[in-house]
């Protein structure tokens, strides 16, 4: 299923890059269902939306027809205000799909310049990865600072302790301190 979704997403990107691309307003996006292709499909959707110059305020409306299964449930579970915000919709879909904040942090930290073409695309991709990890639309400044301090605090610990703590999935510095004290 994931391979099928990845293939669909790649087809959309190829269509965009094709000189005989369909009219932007009639572009058919692949369905977004549960699976390993969720991040790739959302990323593809965003590239399509940017290439089509869709106003960000329309992204949720254009994404809705593609949602299926858990992705659709994640959208339905949001309150009305949040369901209009693409960042919150995306965060809910990724969370429902089991993509943890730690995985999002790793994607941000492990991103390489050669993964995309050109400095503008690198910058854009880093912004998106950081946004997915820190979720500035739902976290306060203090929560974001706590995430950054948490990451730095963990890097100061011995590797064995780091690995043990990451397995427990702490989300705050207070939780990490308690785990370190109990190690």
C-alpha positions in Angstrom: 0.0 0.0 0.0 2.8 2.4 0.9 4.6 1.7 -2.4 1.4 2.5 -4.2 1.0 5.8 -2.4 4.6 6.8 -3.0 4.1 5.9 -6.7 1.0 8.1 -6.8 2.8 11.0 -5.2 5.7 10.7 -7.6 3.2 10.7 -10.5 1.8 14.0 -9.4 5.3 15.5 -9.2 6.1 14.2 -12.6 2.8 15.7 -14.0 3.8 19.1 -12.6 7.2 18.9 -14.2 5.8 17.7 -17.5 5.6 20.3 -20.3 2.1 19.0 -21.0 0.9 19.4 -17.4 -2.9 19.3 -16.9 -4.7 22.5 -16.0 -3.8 23.3 -12.4 -7.4 23.7 -11.4 -8.2 20.2 -12.6 -5.2 18.5 -11.0 -6.2 15.2 -9.4 -4.3 14.5 -6.2 -3.8 10.9 -4.9 -5.9 9.8 -1.9 -4.2 10.2 1.5 -4.6 7.1 3.6 -2.8 5.6 6.5 0.7 4.3 5.7 4.3 5.2 5.4 3.6 7.5 2.4 1.7 10.0 4.5 4.7 12.4 4.9 5.6 12.1 1.3 2.1 12.7 0.1 1.7 15.7 2.3 5.0 17.1 1.1 3.9 16.4 -2.5 0.6 18.2 -1.8 2.5 21.2 -0.5 4.8 21.3 -3.5 1.7 21.1 -5.8 -0.1 23.8 -3.8 3.0 26.1 -4.1 3.5 25.4 -7.7 -0.1 26.1 -8.4 0.1 29.2 -6.3 -3.0 28.2 -4.3 -3.5 30.6 -1.4 -2.6 28.9 1.8 -6.1 29.5 3.1 -7.4 27.1 0.4 -5.0 24.2 1.2 -7.3 22.4 3.6 -10.3 22.7 1.3 -8.2 21.2 -1.6 -6.7 18.5 0.7 -10.0 17.3 2.1 -11.2 15.3 -1.0 -7.9 13.3 -0.8 -8.3 12.2 2.9 -9.2 8.6 3.7 -9.2 6.3 6.8 -7.1 7.6 9.7 -6.2 10.8 7.9 -9.9 11.6 7.5 -10.5 10.7 11.2 -7.7 13.0 12.3 -9.3 15.9 10.4 -12.8 15.1 11.8 -11.4 15.1 15.3 -10.2 18.7 15.1 -12.3 21.5 16.5 -13.8 23.8 13.9 -11.2 26.6 14.2 -8.3 24.1 13.9 -9.9 22.3 11.0 -9.4 25.4 8.8 -5.6 25.7 9.6 -3.5 23.6 7.3 -0.6 23.4 9.8 -2.9 21.9 12.5 -4.6 19.6 10.0 -1.2 18.3 8.9 0.0 17.9 12.5 -3.1 15.9 13.4 -2.8 13.6 10.3 0.9 13.0 11.1 0.1 12.3 14.8 -2.7 9.9 13.9 -0.3 8.2 11.5 2.1 7.6 14.4 4.8 9.9 13.3 6.3 11.0 16.7 7.8 14.3 17.6 11.1 12.4 17.9 10.9 11.2 14.3 10.1 14.7 13.2 13.1 16.0 15.1 15.3 13.4 13.5 14.0 14.3 10.0 14.9 18.0 10.7 18.4 17.2 12.1 19.3 14.6 9.5 18.2 16.6 6.4 21.1 17.0 3.9 21.7 19.7 1.3 21.9 17.1 -1.5 18.4 15.8 -0.8 16.9 18.6 -2.8 17.9 20.9 -5.6 19.0 24.4 -4.9 19.3 26.6 -1.9 15.7 27.9 -2.0 14.4 24.4 -1.9 16.8 23.5 0.9 15.6 26.5 2.9 11.9 25.7 2.2 12.3 22.0 3.1 14.2 22.9 6.4 11.4 25.4 7.3 8.8 22.7 6.8 10.7 20.0 8.7 11.3 22.5 11.6 7.6 23.5 11.5 6.5 19.8 11.6 8.8 19.2 14.6 8.2 22.3 16.7 4.6 22.9 15.7 4.7 26.6 16.3 0.9 26.9 15.5 0.1 24.8 18.6 3.1 25.2 20.9 3.8 28.3 23.0 7.2 29.9 22.9 8.0 28.3 26.2 7.1 24.8 24.9 9.3 25.3 21.9 12.1 26.5 24.1 11.6 23.4 26.3 11.9 21.1 23.2 15.1 22.8 22.2 16.6 22.6 25.7 15.4 19.0 25.9 17.3 18.1 22.8 20.4 19.9 24.0 20.2 18.4 27.5 20.0 14.9 26.0 23.0 15.4 23.8 25.1 16.1 27.0 24.3 12.7 28.4 26.3 9.5 27.8 25.0 7.7 24.7 23.8 4.6 26.7 21.6 6.9 28.8 20.4 8.9 25.8 19.2 5.7 24.1 17.4 4.5 27.2 15.7 7.8 27.7 14.6 8.1 24.0 12.9 4.7 24.4 10.7 6.2 27.1 9.6 9.0 24.8 9.8 12.0 27.1 8.2 15.2 25.9 9.4 17.7 28.4 12.6 18.5 30.3 10.9 17.7 33.6 10.2 14.1 32.3 13.9 13.8 31.1 15.2 15.0 34.5 13.0 12.4 36.3 14.2 9.6 33.9 17.9 10.6 34.4 17.5 10.6 38.1 15.9 7.1 37.9 18.5 5.7 35.5 
